[in-house]
Amino acid sequence: MKKLKALHWFRQDLRLSDNPALYEASKHDEVLPVYILDDFNSAEYSMGGASCFWLHHSLSDLSKNLNQNLSLYQGNPLQTLLDIIDRFEIDVVYWNRCYEPWRIKRDTQIKAELESKGILVKTFNGSLLWEPWTIKKDDGSPYKVFTPFYRKGCLKSKEPR
């Protein structure tokens, strides 16, 4: 019987605890944890020196906690993921969602491309109590003022995980 292989794509969530995508990926027979430094799509949002310093040490700690099993890549995430999926015969890809507009656009394209190739993609909310599109006014439009958003939306909404 074929073992199911998952890939967990670490992004801004460089942690092992309270990581819903990693938790779900860990239910598979094998999990390949990867981090991809996206210097292809980031354009004017690329990291400065202090952020690179923080990232280096955070990735070192994460890799240590993963028994040095974290694979590090740099470049276009779509091409990198396709290459990894091909080389390691990955069945499903997991990640926690990011909410910056450029990342949403990129991730939507990546998910569509992977799914068109028959790869299952599962994404999770790993950083927000409520995602922006889950809290709406009675007419379906988004809140623009925090207090009504919180009182009428959040407090009356389903409790976060």
Rosetta constraint file for C-alpha pairs under 8 A:
AtomPair CA 3 CA 29 HARMONIC 5.77 0.50
AtomPair CA 3 CA 30 HARMONIC 7.39 0.50
AtomPair CA 4 CA 28 HARMONIC 5.82 0.50
AtomPair CA 4 CA 29 HARMONIC 5.43 0.50
AtomPair CA 4 CA 30 HARMONIC 6.56 0.50
AtomPair CA 4 CA 90 HARMONIC 7.63 0.50
AtomPair CA 4 CA 91 HARMONIC 6.27 0.50
AtomPair CA 5 CA 28 HARMONIC 6.28 0.50
AtomPair CA 5 CA 29 HARMONIC 6.14 0.50
AtomPair CA 5 CA 30 HARMONIC 4.82 0.50
AtomPair CA 5 CA 31 HARMONIC 5.91 0.50
AtomPair CA 5 CA 32 HARMONIC 7.64 0.50
AtomPair CA 5 CA 89 HARMONIC 7.16 0.50
AtomPair CA 5 CA 90 HARMONIC 5.03 0.50
AtomPair CA 5 CA 91 HARMONIC 5.43 0.50
AtomPair CA 5 CA 92 HARMONIC 6.82 0.50
AtomPair CA 6 CA 25 HARMONIC 5.93 0.50
AtomPair CA 6 CA 26 HARMONIC 7.96 0.50
AtomPair CA 6 CA 28 HARMONIC 6.32 0.50
AtomPair CA 6 CA 29 HARMONIC 7.91 0.50
AtomPair CA 6 CA 30 HARMONIC 6.13 0.50
AtomPair CA 6 CA 31 HARMONIC 4.74 0.50
AtomPair CA 6 CA 32 HARMONIC 6.24 0.50
AtomPair CA 6 CA 90 HARMONIC 5.68 0.50
AtomPair CA 6 CA 91 HARMONIC 5.89 0.50
AtomPair CA 6 CA 92 HARMONIC 4.92 0.50
AtomPair CA 6 CA 93 HARMONIC 5.76 0.50
AtomPair CA 6 CA 94 HARMONIC 7.34 0.50
AtomPair CA 7 CA 25 HARMONIC 7.17 0.50
AtomPair CA 7 CA 31 HARMONIC 5.51 0.50
AtomPair CA 7 CA 32 HARMONIC 4.68 0.50
AtomPair CA 7 CA 33 HARMONIC 5.92 0.50
AtomPair CA 7 CA 34 HARMONIC 7.25 0.50
AtomPair CA 7 CA 90 HARMONIC 6.54 0.50
AtomPair CA 7 CA 92 HARMONIC 6.38 0.50
AtomPair CA 7 CA 93 HARMONIC 4.78 0.50
AtomPair CA 7 CA 94 HARMONIC 6.14 0.50
AtomPair CA 8 CA 21 HARMONIC 7.16 0.50
AtomPair CA 8 CA 22 HARMONIC 6.14 0.50
AtomPair CA 8 CA 25 HARMONIC 6.43 0.50
AtomPair CA 8 CA 31 HARMONIC 6.77 0.50
AtomPair CA 8 CA 32 HARMONIC 6.11 0.50
AtomPair CA 8 CA 33 HARMONIC 4.82 0.50
AtomPair CA 8 CA 34 HARMONIC 6.21 0.50
AtomPair CA 8 CA 93 HARMONIC 6.01 0.50
AtomPair CA 8 CA 94 HARMONIC 4.83 0.50
AtomPair CA 8 CA 95 HARMONIC 5.95 0.50
AtomPair CA 9 CA 33 HARMONIC 6.18 0.50
AtomPair CA 9 CA 34 HARMONIC 5.11 0.50
AtomPair CA 9 CA 35 HARMONIC 5.84 0.50
AtomPair CA 9 CA 36 HARMONIC 7.63 0.50
AtomPair CA 9 CA 93 HARMONIC 7.30 0.50
AtomPair CA 9 CA 94 HARMONIC 6.16 0.50
AtomPair CA 9 CA 95 HARMONIC 5.18 0.50
AtomPair CA 10 CA 14 HARMONIC 6.18 0.50
AtomPair CA 10 CA 33 HARMONIC 7.05 0.50
AtomPair CA 10 CA 34 HARMONIC 5.97 0.50
AtomPair CA 10 CA 35 HARMONIC 5.03 0.50
AtomPair CA 10 CA 36 HARMONIC 7.64 0.50
AtomPair CA 10 CA 95 HARMONIC 6.59 0.50
AtomPair CA 10 CA 96 HARMONIC 7.74 0.50
AtomPair CA 11 CA 35 HARMONIC 6.36 0.50
AtomPair CA 11 CA 36 HARMONIC 7.36 0.50
AtomPair CA 11 CA 95 HARMONIC 7.61 0.50
AtomPair CA 11 CA 96 HARMONIC 7.52 0.50
AtomPair CA 12 CA 98 HARMONIC 7.54 0.50
AtomPair CA 13 CA 19 HARMONIC 7.45 0.50
AtomPair CA 13 CA 96 HARMONIC 7.40 0.50
AtomPair CA 13 CA 126 HARMONIC 7.45 0.50
AtomPair CA 13 CA 127 HARMONIC 7.83 0.50
AtomPair CA 14 CA 58 HARMONIC 6.98 0.50
AtomPair CA 14 CA 59 HARMONIC 7.19 0.50
AtomPair CA 14 CA 62 HARMONIC 6.60 0.50
AtomPair CA 15 CA 19 HARMONIC 6.75 0.50
AtomPair CA 15 CA 62 HARMONIC 6.83 0.50
AtomPair CA 16 CA 22 HARMONIC 7.32 0.50
AtomPair CA 16 CA 62 HARMONIC 7.88 0.50
AtomPair CA 18 CA 126 HARMONIC 7.60 0.50
AtomPair CA 19 CA 23 HARMONIC 6.13 0.50
AtomPair CA 19 CA 96 HARMONIC 7.81 0.50
AtomPair CA 19 CA 126 HARMONIC 5.98 0.50
AtomPair CA 20 CA 24 HARMONIC 6.25 0.50
AtomPair CA 20 CA 96 HARMONIC 7.30 0.50
AtomPair CA 20 CA 124 HARMONIC 6.39 0.50
AtomPair CA 20 CA 125 HARMONIC 7.41 0.50
AtomPair CA 20 CA 126 HARMONIC 6.03 0.50
AtomPair CA 21 CA 25 HARMONIC 6.10 0.50
AtomPair CA 21 CA 94 HARMONIC 5.54 0.50
AtomPair CA 21 CA 95 HARMONIC 5.32 0.50
AtomPair CA 21 CA 96 HARMONIC 5.69 0.50
AtomPair CA 21 CA 122 HARMONIC 7.63 0.50
AtomPair CA 21 CA 123 HARMONIC 6.63 0.50
AtomPair CA 21 CA 124 HARMONIC 5.81 0.50
AtomPair CA 21 CA 126 HARMONIC 7.44 0.50
AtomPair CA 22 CA 26 HARMONIC 6.01 0.50
AtomPair CA 22 CA 94 HARMONIC 7.15 0.50
AtomPair CA 22 CA 95 HARMONIC 7.46 0.50
AtomPair CA 23 CA 27 HARMONIC 7.07 0.50
AtomPair CA 24 CA 28 HARMONIC 7.90 0.50
AtomPair CA 24 CA 94 HARMONIC 7.87 0.50
AtomPair CA 25 CA 31 HARMONIC 6.50 0.50
AtomPair CA 25 CA 93 HARMONIC 7.96 0.50
AtomPair CA 25 CA 94 HARMONIC 6.36 0.50
AtomPair CA 26 CA 30 HARMONIC 7.48 0.50
AtomPair CA 26 CA 31 HARMONIC 6.28 0.50
AtomPair CA 32 CA 69 HARMONIC 7.80 0.50
AtomPair CA 32 CA 70 HARMONIC 7.58 0.50
AtomPair CA 32 CA 71 HARMONIC 7.85 0.50
AtomPair CA 33 CA 69 HARMONIC 7.01 0.50
AtomPair CA 33 CA 70 HARMONIC 5.23 0.50
AtomPair CA 33 CA 71 HARMONIC 6.35 0.50
AtomPair CA 34 CA 70 HARMONIC 5.51 0.50
AtomPair CA 34 CA 71 HARMONIC 4.66 0.50
AtomPair CA 34 CA 72 HARMONIC 5.87 0.50
AtomPair CA 34 CA 73 HARMONIC 7.54 0.50
AtomPair CA 35 CA 70 HARMONIC 7.26 0.50
AtomPair CA 35 CA 71 HARMONIC 6.32 0.50
AtomPair CA 35 CA 72 HARMONIC 5.03 0.50
AtomPair CA 35 CA 73 HARMONIC 6.17 0.50
AtomPair CA 36 CA 72 HARMONIC 6.02 0.50
AtomPair CA 36 CA 73 HARMONIC 4.58 0.50
AtomPair CA 36 CA 74 HARMONIC 5.24 0.50
AtomPair CA 36 CA 75 HARMONIC 7.03 0.50
AtomPair CA 36 CA 77 HARMONIC 6.30 0.50
AtomPair CA 36 CA 80 HARMONIC 7.82 0.50
AtomPair CA 37 CA 72 HARMONIC 7.82 0.50
AtomPair CA 37 CA 73 HARMONIC 6.16 0.50
AtomPair CA 37 CA 74 HARMONIC 4.52 0.50
AtomPair CA 37 CA 75 HARMONIC 6.24 0.50
AtomPair CA 37 CA 77 HARMONIC 7.92 0.50
AtomPair CA 38 CA 42 HARMONIC 6.32 0.50
AtomPair CA 38 CA 74 HARMONIC 6.06 0.50
AtomPair CA 38 CA 75 HARMONIC 5.19 0.50
AtomPair CA 38 CA 76 HARMONIC 5.92 0.50
AtomPair CA 38 CA 77 HARMONIC 6.27 0.50
AtomPair CA 39 CA 43 HARMONIC 7.16 0.50
AtomPair CA 39 CA 46 HARMONIC 6.56 0.50
AtomPair CA 39 CA 74 HARMONIC 6.92 0.50
AtomPair CA 39 CA 75 HARMONIC 5.50 0.50
AtomPair CA 39 CA 76 HARMONIC 7.13 0.50
AtomPair CA 40 CA 75 HARMONIC 5.37 0.50
AtomPair CA 40 CA 76 HARMONIC 5.08 0.50
AtomPair CA 40 CA 77 HARMONIC 8.00 0.50
AtomPair CA 41 CA 76 HARMONIC 7.00 0.50
AtomPair CA 41 CA 102 HARMONIC 7.88 0.50
AtomPair CA 41 CA 106 HARMONIC 7.59 0.50
AtomPair CA 42 CA 46 HARMONIC 5.19 0.50
AtomPair CA 42 CA 102 HARMONIC 7.61 0.50
AtomPair CA 47 CA 51 HARMONIC 5.71 0.50
AtomPair CA 47 CA 52 HARMONIC 6.26 0.50
AtomPair CA 48 CA 52 HARMONIC 6.22 0.50
AtomPair CA 49 CA 53 HARMONIC 6.21 0.50
AtomPair CA 50 CA 54 HARMONIC 6.24 0.50
AtomPair CA 51 CA 55 HARMONIC 6.01 0.50
AtomPair CA 52 CA 56 HARMONIC 6.05 0.50
AtomPair CA 53 CA 57 HARMONIC 6.54 0.50
AtomPair CA 54 CA 58 HARMONIC 6.05 0.50
AtomPair CA 55 CA 59 HARMONIC 5.92 0.50
AtomPair CA 56 CA 60 HARMONIC 6.17 0.50
AtomPair CA 57 CA 61 HARMONIC 6.19 0.50
AtomPair CA 58 CA 62 HARMONIC 6.10 0.50
AtomPair CA 59 CA 63 HARMONIC 5.94 0.50
AtomPair CA 60 CA 64 HARMONIC 6.16 0.50
AtomPair CA 61 CA 65 HARMONIC 6.23 0.50
AtomPair CA 62 CA 66 HARMONIC 6.23 0.50
AtomPair CA 62 CA 70 HARMONIC 7.55 0.50
AtomPair CA 63 CA 67 HARMONIC 6.32 0.50
AtomPair CA 63 CA 68 HARMONIC 4.69 0.50
AtomPair CA 63 CA 69 HARMONIC 6.16 0.50
AtomPair CA 63 CA 70 HARMONIC 5.03 0.50
AtomPair CA 64 CA 68 HARMONIC 5.11 0.50
AtomPair CA 66 CA 70 HARMONIC 6.45 0.50
AtomPair CA 73 CA 80 HARMONIC 7.46 0.50
AtomPair CA 75 CA 80 HARMONIC 7.15 0.50
AtomPair CA 76 CA 80 HARMONIC 6.11 0.50
AtomPair CA 77 CA 81 HARMONIC 5.81 0.50
AtomPair CA 77 CA 110 HARMONIC 7.96 0.50
AtomPair CA 78 CA 82 HARMONIC 6.14 0.50
AtomPair CA 78 CA 110 HARMONIC 5.66 0.50
AtomPair CA 79 CA 83 HARMONIC 6.16 0.50
AtomPair CA 80 CA 84 HARMONIC 6.21 0.50
AtomPair CA 81 CA 85 HARMONIC 5.96 0.50
AtomPair CA 82 CA 86 HARMONIC 6.13 0.50
AtomPair CA 82 CA 114 HARMONIC 7.59 0.50
AtomPair CA 83 CA 87 HARMONIC 6.15 0.50
AtomPair CA 84 CA 88 HARMONIC 5.92 0.50
AtomPair CA 84 CA 89 HARMONIC 7.88 0.50
AtomPair CA 84 CA 90 HARMONIC 7.65 0.50
AtomPair CA 85 CA 89 HARMONIC 5.35 0.50
AtomPair CA 85 CA 90 HARMONIC 4.72 0.50
AtomPair CA 85 CA 91 HARMONIC 7.69 0.50
AtomPair CA 86 CA 90 HARMONIC 7.05 0.50
AtomPair CA 90 CA 119 HARMONIC 7.90 0.50
AtomPair CA 91 CA 119 HARMONIC 5.94 0.50
AtomPair CA 91 CA 120 HARMONIC 6.59 0.50
AtomPair CA 92 CA 119 HARMONIC 5.75 0.50
AtomPair CA 92 CA 120 HARMONIC 4.61 0.50
AtomPair CA 92 CA 121 HARMONIC 5.72 0.50
AtomPair CA 92 CA 122 HARMONIC 7.51 0.50
AtomPair CA 93 CA 119 HARMONIC 7.36 0.50
AtomPair CA 93 CA 120 HARMONIC 6.32 0.50
AtomPair CA 93 CA 121 HARMONIC 4.85 0.50
AtomPair CA 93 CA 122 HARMONIC 6.28 0.50
AtomPair CA 94 CA 121 HARMONIC 6.00 0.50
AtomPair CA 94 CA 122 HARMONIC 4.95 0.50
AtomPair CA 94 CA 123 HARMONIC 5.73 0.50
AtomPair CA 95 CA 122 HARMONIC 6.73 0.50
AtomPair CA 95 CA 123 HARMONIC 5.03 0.50
AtomPair CA 95 CA 124 HARMONIC 6.49 0.50
AtomPair CA 96 CA 123 HARMONIC 5.38 0.50
AtomPair CA 96 CA 124 HARMONIC 4.61 0.50
AtomPair CA 96 CA 125 HARMONIC 5.64 0.50
AtomPair CA 96 CA 126 HARMONIC 5.26 0.50
AtomPair CA 96 CA 127 HARMONIC 7.93 0.50
AtomPair CA 97 CA 123 HARMONIC 6.10 0.50
AtomPair CA 97 CA 124 HARMONIC 5.76 0.50
AtomPair CA 97 CA 125 HARMONIC 5.65 0.50
AtomPair CA 97 CA 126 HARMONIC 6.76 0.50
AtomPair CA 98 CA 103 HARMONIC 6.30 0.50
AtomPair CA 98 CA 104 HARMONIC 6.60 0.50
AtomPair CA 99 CA 103 HARMONIC 6.60 0.50
AtomPair CA 99 CA 104 HARMONIC 5.99 0.50
AtomPair CA 100 CA 104 HARMONIC 6.18 0.50
AtomPair CA 101 CA 105 HARMONIC 6.25 0.50
AtomPair CA 102 CA 106 HARMONIC 6.22 0.50
AtomPair CA 103 CA 107 HARMONIC 5.87 0.50
AtomPair CA 104 CA 108 HARMONIC 6.02 0.50
AtomPair CA 105 CA 109 HARMONIC 6.43 0.50
AtomPair CA 106 CA 110 HARMONIC 6.21 0.50
AtomPair CA 107 CA 111 HARMONIC 5.97 0.50
AtomPair CA 108 CA 112 HARMONIC 6.18 0.50
AtomPair CA 109 CA 113 HARMONIC 6.13 0.50
AtomPair CA 110 CA 114 HARMONIC 6.10 0.50
AtomPair CA 111 CA 115 HARMONIC 6.05 0.50
AtomPair CA 111 CA 121 HARMONIC 6.39 0.50
AtomPair CA 112 CA 116 HARMONIC 6.07 0.50
AtomPair CA 113 CA 117 HARMONIC 6.56 0.50
AtomPair CA 114 CA 118 HARMONIC 6.63 0.50
AtomPair CA 114 CA 119 HARMONIC 5.26 0.50
AtomPair CA 114 CA 120 HARMONIC 7.33 0.50
AtomPair CA 114 CA 121 HARMONIC 7.28 0.50
AtomPair CA 115 CA 119 HARMONIC 4.91 0.50
AtomPair CA 115 CA 120 HARMONIC 5.92 0.50
AtomPair CA 115 CA 121 HARMONIC 6.78 0.50
AtomPair CA 125 CA 131 HARMONIC 7.33 0.50
AtomPair CA 129 CA 160 HARMONIC 5.40 0.50
AtomPair CA 129 CA 161 HARMONIC 7.55 0.50
AtomPair CA 130 CA 134 HARMONIC 6.55 0.50
AtomPair CA 130 CA 135 HARMONIC 7.18 0.50
AtomPair CA 130 CA 154 HARMONIC 7.53 0.50
AtomPair CA 130 CA 160 HARMONIC 6.60 0.50
AtomPair CA 131 CA 135 HARMONIC 7.31 0.50
AtomPair CA 132 CA 142 HARMONIC 7.92 0.50
AtomPair CA 133 CA 142 HARMONIC 7.45 0.50
AtomPair CA 135 CA 142 HARMONIC 7.08 0.50
AtomPair CA 135 CA 143 HARMONIC 7.81 0.50
AtomPair CA 135 CA 149 HARMONIC 7.39 0.50
AtomPair CA 135 CA 153 HARMONIC 5.46 0.50
AtomPair CA 135 CA 154 HARMONIC 6.69 0.50
AtomPair CA 135 CA 157 HARMONIC 7.33 0.50
AtomPair CA 136 CA 140 HARMONIC 5.29 0.50
AtomPair CA 136 CA 141 HARMONIC 5.59 0.50
AtomPair CA 136 CA 142 HARMONIC 4.82 0.50
AtomPair CA 136 CA 143 HARMONIC 6.30 0.50
AtomPair CA 136 CA 149 HARMONIC 7.92 0.50
AtomPair CA 136 CA 153 HARMONIC 6.62 0.50
AtomPair CA 137 CA 141 HARMONIC 5.47 0.50
AtomPair CA 137 CA 142 HARMONIC 5.98 0.50
AtomPair CA 137 CA 143 HARMONIC 6.22 0.50
AtomPair CA 137 CA 149 HARMONIC 7.97 0.50
AtomPair CA 137 CA 152 HARMONIC 7.97 0.50
AtomPair CA 137 CA 153 HARMONIC 7.12 0.50
AtomPair CA 143 CA 148 HARMONIC 7.29 0.50
AtomPair CA 143 CA 149 HARMONIC 5.52 0.50
AtomPair CA 144 CA 149 HARMONIC 7.55 0.50
AtomPair CA 145 CA 149 HARMONIC 6.31 0.50
AtomPair CA 146 CA 150 HARMONIC 6.03 0.50
AtomPair CA 147 CA 151 HARMONIC 6.01 0.50
AtomPair CA 148 CA 152 HARMONIC 5.35 0.50
AtomPair CA 148 CA 153 HARMONIC 6.92 0.50
AtomPair CA 149 CA 153 HARMONIC 4.89 0.50
AtomPair CA 149 CA 154 HARMONIC 6.42 0.50
AtomPair CA 150 CA 154 HARMONIC 4.72 0.50
AtomPair CA 150 CA 155 HARMONIC 6.17 0.50
AtomPair CA 151 CA 155 HARMONIC 5.40 0.50
AtomPair CA 151 CA 156 HARMONIC 7.34 0.50
AtomPair CA 152 CA 156 HARMONIC 6.00 0.50
AtomPair CA 153 CA 157 HARMONIC 5.89 0.50
AtomPair CA 154 CA 158 HARMONIC 7.76 0.50
